[in-house]
């Protein structure tokens, strides 16, 4: 007995390491990166000792345990994150976003369905995190227009992007990792659209579930919506100079409004020494006019992001020099917008904006001023600052780093955003489309296509090196490395085979379908408390072992693991998009379990019914 225990102790310890990993991953006390690195360290030490005991040698080398960090699937995932970041930074999806918002006024139901369809289709081919980030404000606006709490719509947004991951090989990193294990073990590659038939059916069932039960099972919480609305609805006073090449030249007011300035209120037009006040009857804009407008921060951001030449012109007209205006990497201007409050006792109080010398003092310039006490109707430069005024500042990231220590201005760092380089958006769209087409048609391997796409994003200026590096999530990198190390340990010590034999022994009297169904349920349960990538890597070799024991084709078992690992609906920690919508939807942990838990069971039942129709079991 002792001899058998001595020979099997690496297998037992490997199992304990996996159980410990699950325990620590589900707790927030220790960062995920630390847990992942600790797991790898423990496994390295474990098998270092095992190799020095002849009776327990497992043949697992250091190279085997660290192979995950050079895994082609991991490199592909990192490259796809860069491609997705390029779409986000260039605002390549902003055009469809604005179209959806304008369309909602005319066809609300059709637009809402189209928005979810856009999330689904886009997430099937690129990393879904930037897609969800892009659609968060849209869904918030939809909820406001529908007169419902955003908690009714945010979880469905996240889940729609997760459904998409079930439909293509590059839908999520989970799919790529499981396919990689399958190829290494069986020598068979999964096709780009191998997941699509069942994936579309499961997604369709999931959408029907959300349509029927979201009103009943999702909370209707108020409180945060009001804060979001009030913050996004705050009006800044800003000004737009109508230059010779400005598209506003020659535009005439209609019923006192300028149709080209949607969602903006024109408070005054300064024409030379004359001030034209509303209502603006038959007023035609001319070069040299200065428009004093009131608009929300988002509207100002969208306007300047879509018209970068206008922003550059405003800078060039200002005083001082342009050092620090751009972070030039590859010649691409990188501008930030940040809100700042005029501090009590500031030297700027009582002074007009143009006399403060913002460019000289801070290397930034003022785009707008927000003051709650009264409506301002004067040129931006003539406004005298008061304590508590909120300024919308534009400048480089280096300028704002220097401003953090200022006693005159209090930077609201939560408000900091980087203006997208919209003139590069068409490059980002074509690059992403090229990656998808090359991978889908087999013209290039997924690894090669995604690497080329990531490099092109940087070369064409869609991203600078800092932004590309920032998109490489260290948590994902270390987590996948640790998951592959654990999967290797379970496989080579025989632990995976033992677990597979146990499942087969228990369920084989009920047939192959019963084994497949129980495997799906186990993976679907664990993916909600452990990372879906880790779950897929750990269970793919177990699934293959179970199929080999039964003497059947392992492909249905591998696909079961992929579909089940994507059933990350029951907890906020199950997937990163669930965490993204937790704040805007003001959810609690139990809200995911209440709405997402039954969804997991519905998908499991659906797969159990569909599997024998799709596969020969």
NUBAKE-98469 format. One record per residue (C-alpha): x, y, z; residue in one letter. Coordinates in steps of 0.5 Angstrom, whole numbers, plus 500, padded with zeros to 3 digits. Last residue first. Layout:
# residues N
XYZA;...
//
This chain:
# residues 617
454517439X;454519432X;454526433X;449532431X;442529433X;445525439X;448532441X;442536440X;438534447X;444534451X;446541449X;439543450X;439541457X;446544458X;444550455X;438551460X;442549466X;447554465X;441559464X;438557470X;444559474X;445566470X;439569472X;439568480X;446566480X;448573477X;443577481X;446573487X;453577486X;450584486X;448588480X;449595479X;448594472X;453600470X;457597476X;456589474X;457590467X;464590466X;465584471X;460580467X;465582461X;471579465X;468572465X;466567471X;467572476X;460575476X;457569477X;452564474X;453566466X;460563464X;457557460X;463558455X;466552458X;460548457X;461549449X;468548449X;468542454X;462539449X;466540443X;472536446X;467531448X;464531441X;471530437X;473524442X;470519437X;468513441X;472507444X;469509451X;476509454X;478513448X;472518449X;474519457X;481520455X;479526450X;474529455X;480529461X;485532456X;480537455X;478538462X;484542465X;485546458X;477548458X;477550466X;483554465X;480558460X;473558463X;477561469X;474558475X;468559479X;463559473X;467555469X;467549474X;459548474X;459548466X;465543466X;461538471X;455539467X;458538460X;462532463X;455529465X;452530459X;458526455X;457521460X;450520459X;450520451X;455515451X;450510455X;447509462X;451504464X;457508462X;455513467X;459511474X;465507470X;465513465X;466518470X;471515474X;475513468X;475520466X;478522473X;483516473X;485518466X;486526468X;490524474X;495519470X;501523472X;502526465X;495528464X;494532471X;501535470X;500537463X;493540465X;496544471X;501547467X;496549461X;492552467X;498556470X;500559463X;493561461X;493564468X;499568467X;498571460X;490572462X;492576468X;498580465X;493583460X;496585453X;492591452X;497595455X;503593451X;499595445X;497602448X;504603450X;507601443X;502606439X;496604436X;492605430X;499608427X;499604421X;505600424X;502598430X;495595428X;499592422X;503588428X;497586431X;494584424X;500580422X;500576429X;493575428X;493572421X;499568423X;496565429X;490563426X;493560420X;493563413X;489562407X;485558411X;478561409X;476563416X;483565418X;485570412X;478572412X;478574420X;485577420X;483581413X;477584417X;481586423X;486590418X;480593414X;477596420X;483598424X;485602417X;479605416X;479607424X;486611423X;483618422X;479616428X;485617433X;481616439X;481621444X;484618450X;479618457X;480621464X;474622467X;476618473X;482622474X;478628476X;484633477X;484638482X;486645479X;490650483X;494646488X;497642482X;501636484X;497632479X;498637473X;505634471X;501627470X;496631466X;501634461X;505627460X;498625458X;498630452X;492635452X;485637453X;482640459X;474640460X;474645466X;469644472X;468651476X;468650484X;472656485X;470661480X;473663473X;472669469X;469667462X;472672457X;476666453X;470662453X;466667449X;460669453X;453667455X;454663461X;448660465X;448660472X;450657479X;452650476X;458652472X;461647467X;467650462X;469647456X;475646451X;480649456X;488648453X;493644456X;501645457X;499647464X;502654465X;504656458X;498653455X;493655461X;495662460X;490665466X;489671461X;485667456X;481664462X;479670465X;481671472X;477671478X;479665481X;486662477X;490663483X;486657487X;484659494X;478654493X;480649487X;478650480X;475643478X;479639473X;476634467X;480630463X;481629455X;487626453X;490627446X;495622442X;497625436X;500619431X;507621428X;509614429X;509615436X;508622438X;505623444X;502630442X;501637445X;507636449X;511642445X;506646441X;508653443X;505658446X;498662445X;492658442X;490658434X;494652433X;491648439X;484650436X;486648429X;488641432X;482640435X;478642428X;483637424X;481631429X;473632427X;470625429X;474625436X;472633437X;465632436X;464625440X;468628446X;464634445X;457630445X;460626451X;462632455X;455634454X;453641450X;452648451X;455652445X;458659444X;459659436X;465663433X;464666426X;470667422X;468664416X;461665415X;454661418X;448663415X;442666420X;435666417X;432666424X;437665430X;433665436X;438666439X;443671440X;448674435X;454678438X;457683434X;464685434X;467680429X;461675429X;460672436X;454667435X;451666442X;447660446X;448655441X;445648444X;448642442X;444635441X;445636434X;449641431X;449640424X;441641424X;443648426X;436651430X;432657430X;427654426X;432652421X;439656422X;443656415X;450652414X;454656409X;461654413X;459649418X;463644414X;470648417X;474649411X;475657412X;474656419X;468657424X;471657431X;467652436X;466654443X;464651449X;460651455X;459645459X;452641460X;452636465X;448630462X;453624463X;454626470X;446627471X;445620467X;450616471X;448618478X;440617476X;442610474X;446609480X;440609484X;434605482X;434597482X;430593478X;433586479X;433581473X;429574474X;422577472X;424582466X;430578464X;425571463X;422571456X;427575452X;433572456X;431565455X;429566448X;437569447X;439563450X;436558446X;438562440X;445562442X;445554443X;442553436X;448558433X;453554437X;451547435X;452549428X;458554429X;463550433X;466547427X;466554423X;474555424X;475548423X;478544429X;485541428X;486533429X;493530431X;490527437X;493529443X;497536440X;491537436X;486536442X;490541446X;490546441X;483546440X;482547447X;486553448X;483556441X;476555444X;477558451X;481564448X;474566445X;470567439X;476565435X;474558433X;467560432X;460560434X;460559442X;464565443X;458569440X;454566446X;459570451X;457577447X;450576448X;451574455X;454581457X;449585454X;444580457X;447582464X;446589462X;439590460X;434589466X;440592471X;439599466X;433600470X;427601465X;424608462X;425605455X;429611453X;433611459X;435603458X;437605451X;442610453X;445605458X;445600453X;449605448X;453607454X;455600455X;456598448X;463600447X;465597453X;462590451X;465590444X;472592448X;471586452X;469581446X;475580443X;474579436X;470574431X;464572434X;464578439X;462582432X;456578430X;453578437X;454585439X;451587432X;445583433X;444586440X;444592437X;440590431X;435588436X;435594440X;434598433X;428594431X;425595438X;426603438X;425604430X;425612429X;428615435X;432608436X;435610429X;439616432X;442612437X;444606433X;447610427X;452613433X;454606435X;455604428X;460610427X;463609433X;466602432X;472604429X;474609435X;481608433X;483606440X;477601440X;479597434X;486597435X;485594442X;481589439X;487587434X;492588441X;487583444X;487578438X;495578438X;495576446X;490570444X;494568438X;500568443X;497564448X;494559442X;501558440X;504556447X;510559449X;508561456X;504554456X;511550455X;513552462X;511545465X;513541459X;520545459X;521544467X;520536465X;515531467X;517524466X;513522472X;519519476X;515516483X;519510484X;526513482X;525519487X;530525484X;525526478X;519527483X;523533487X;523537481X;516535479X;514538486X;518544485X;516546478X;509544480X;509549486X;512555482X;507554477X;501554482X;505560485X;505564479X;498563477X;496565485X;500571484X;497573477X;490572480X;491577486X;490574493X;484576497X;479576492X;477568493X;475564487X;482563484X;484561491X;479555492X;480553484X;488553485X;487549491X;483544488X;488544482X;494543487X;491537491X;490534484X;497535482X;499532489X;495526488X;498525482X;505526484X;504521490X;502515486X;509511486X;509513494X;502511495X;503504491X;509503496X;506505502X;500500500X;
//
